[in-house]
Amino acid sequence: MKDNEVRFYVSRSKNGYSCLRESGGGYTNTGEAVIIADKDGKRKNAIYIYRSGHLACRDHAVIPIIAGDYVIRADRSHRKISIMIYQIEKIFYDECICKVIMSIYDEDYQNLFNDDCVALYFSNIEKLWLAIKAAINKTLIYHCRQPVYINNYEGDLKWKN
């Protein structure tokens, strides 16, 4: 495994599709989120949406993946935020290998919404801006219990873009 590669556990659907899960949410001073976007940075269709059980800050949707899709992971502690952007390169039976595209750290997550920072950080991956914004916002939704970045969900979203 190379230095700029990461492995994620992949689950399988009943039909044999490789899947990752959108998950996360916010607590009082911290938060985390995992968002999956297609190769163009757009929302994907979930094949299953969790609607019962323990949902707060856990898995919310099962999303089939293919090589070229993006995985965005955001971790927040108070106002500090760390964002990792990965692109899926290869998918094996129980894991996928992802290439690290970008790592972002900022002392204040609100700085990332300024036009200057957007131009500085995201000029080469502008297509992912909405997915990154969804990940940041998911870390802020207290005890998030629903997906925020999928196509086929019409629930009562607390955040819409």
C-alpha positions as CSV (number, residue, x, y, z in Angstrom):
1,M,0.0,0.0,0.0
2,K,1.3,3.4,-1.0
3,D,1.6,6.4,1.4
4,N,-1.3,8.2,-0.2
5,E,-3.7,5.2,-0.1
6,V,-6.3,4.2,2.4
7,R,-8.4,1.1,2.7
8,F,-12.1,1.1,3.7
9,Y,-14.2,-1.9,4.6
10,V,-16.9,-2.5,2.0
11,S,-20.2,-4.3,2.7
12,R,-22.1,-6.2,0.1
13,S,-25.8,-5.7,-0.8
14,K,-28.1,-8.7,-1.4
15,N,-27.5,-8.3,-5.1
16,G,-23.8,-8.3,-4.6
17,Y,-23.1,-4.6,-5.0
18,S,-20.1,-3.1,-3.1
19,C,-21.5,-0.5,-0.7
20,L,-20.3,2.2,1.7
21,R,-22.5,4.0,4.3
22,E,-23.2,7.6,4.7
23,S,-22.9,8.2,8.5
24,G,-22.2,10.7,11.2
25,G,-23.6,13.7,13.0
26,G,-22.8,16.2,15.7
27,Y,-22.5,16.1,19.4
28,T,-22.3,19.1,21.7
29,N,-18.7,20.1,20.8
30,T,-17.7,17.5,18.2
31,G,-18.9,15.8,15.1
32,E,-18.0,13.5,12.2
33,A,-19.4,12.7,8.9
34,V,-18.8,10.3,5.9
35,I,-20.3,11.4,2.6
36,I,-20.2,9.5,-0.7
37,A,-20.3,11.3,-4.0
38,D,-20.1,10.1,-7.6
39,K,-17.2,10.9,-10.0
40,D,-18.8,14.2,-10.8
41,G,-19.4,15.2,-7.2
42,K,-23.1,14.6,-7.4
43,R,-25.4,12.8,-5.0
44,K,-25.8,9.0,-5.4
45,N,-28.9,6.8,-4.9
46,A,-29.0,4.8,-1.7
47,I,-30.2,1.3,-1.9
48,Y,-31.2,1.3,1.8
49,I,-32.1,4.1,4.2
50,Y,-32.1,3.3,7.9
51,R,-35.3,4.4,9.5
52,S,-35.4,2.7,12.9
53,G,-33.1,1.6,15.7
54,H,-30.2,3.7,17.0
55,L,-29.7,6.3,14.3
56,A,-28.1,9.3,16.1
57,C,-24.6,9.9,14.6
58,R,-24.5,6.4,13.1
59,D,-25.1,4.8,9.7
60,H,-27.9,6.5,7.7
61,A,-27.8,5.1,4.2
62,V,-26.2,2.2,2.2
63,I,-24.8,3.5,-1.0
64,P,-23.4,1.3,-3.9
65,I,-20.0,2.4,-5.0
66,I,-17.9,2.1,-8.2
67,A,-14.3,3.0,-9.0
68,G,-14.0,6.8,-9.4
69,D,-16.5,7.7,-6.6
70,Y,-15.4,10.1,-3.8
71,V,-15.5,9.5,-0.1
72,I,-15.4,12.7,2.1
73,R,-14.7,12.4,5.7
74,A,-15.1,15.4,8.1
75,D,-14.1,15.5,11.7
76,R,-15.0,18.5,13.9
77,S,-13.8,19.4,17.4
78,H,-15.4,22.7,18.6
79,R,-14.6,25.0,15.7
80,K,-11.7,23.1,14.3
81,I,-12.3,20.9,11.3
82,S,-10.4,18.3,9.4
83,I,-11.6,17.1,6.0
84,M,-10.1,14.2,4.1
85,I,-11.1,13.6,0.4
86,Y,-10.6,10.2,-1.1
87,Q,-11.2,8.8,-4.5
88,I,-12.0,5.1,-4.9
89,E,-9.4,3.4,-7.2
90,K,-10.1,-0.4,-6.8
91,I,-12.8,-2.4,-5.2
92,F,-12.2,-5.9,-3.9
93,Y,-14.7,-8.2,-2.2
94,D,-14.5,-6.8,1.3
95,E,-12.4,-3.6,0.9
96,C,-11.7,-0.7,-1.4
97,I,-8.5,1.1,-2.0
98,C,-8.8,4.9,-2.1
99,K,-6.3,7.5,-3.1
100,V,-6.0,10.6,-0.9
101,I,-7.0,13.6,-3.0
102,M,-6.8,16.3,-0.4
103,S,-6.5,16.9,3.3
104,I,-7.8,20.2,4.7
105,Y,-7.5,21.5,8.3
106,D,-8.8,24.8,9.5
107,E,-9.1,26.3,13.0
108,D,-12.6,27.6,12.2
109,Y,-15.0,25.7,10.0
110,Q,-16.8,28.9,9.0
111,N,-13.6,30.1,7.2
112,L,-14.2,27.4,4.6
113,F,-17.4,29.2,3.5
114,N,-15.6,32.4,2.6
115,D,-15.1,32.9,-1.2
116,D,-11.3,33.4,-0.7
117,C,-10.9,30.0,1.0
118,V,-13.2,28.3,-1.5
119,A,-10.9,29.6,-4.3
120,L,-7.8,28.6,-2.4
121,Y,-8.7,25.1,-1.2
122,F,-11.1,23.9,-3.8
123,S,-10.1,25.3,-7.1
124,N,-9.0,21.9,-8.5
125,I,-11.9,20.0,-7.0
126,E,-14.7,22.5,-7.3
127,K,-17.1,19.8,-8.4
128,L,-17.0,18.4,-4.9
129,W,-17.9,21.7,-3.1
130,L,-21.5,20.7,-2.4
131,A,-20.5,17.3,-1.0
132,I,-17.8,18.9,1.2
133,K,-20.4,21.5,2.4
134,A,-22.8,18.6,3.2
135,A,-20.1,16.8,5.2
136,I,-19.3,20.0,7.2
137,N,-23.0,20.6,7.9
138,K,-23.6,17.0,8.9
139,T,-21.0,17.4,11.6
140,L,-23.0,20.3,12.9
141,I,-26.5,18.6,13.0
142,Y,-27.0,17.6,16.6
143,H,-27.6,13.8,16.8
144,C,-28.2,13.6,13.1
145,R,-30.6,10.7,12.3
146,Q,-30.9,10.9,8.5
147,P,-28.9,11.1,5.3
148,V,-28.1,14.5,3.9
149,Y,-26.4,13.8,0.5
150,I,-28.3,11.2,-1.4
151,N,-30.8,11.5,-4.3
152,N,-33.7,9.4,-3.3
153,Y,-34.6,10.7,0.1
154,E,-37.5,13.1,0.6
155,G,-37.4,13.2,4.4
156,D,-37.4,16.3,6.6
157,L,-33.8,17.3,6.0
158,K,-32.4,19.8,8.4
159,W,-29.9,21.0,5.8
160,K,-30.6,21.5,2.1
161,N,-28.3,22.9,-0.6
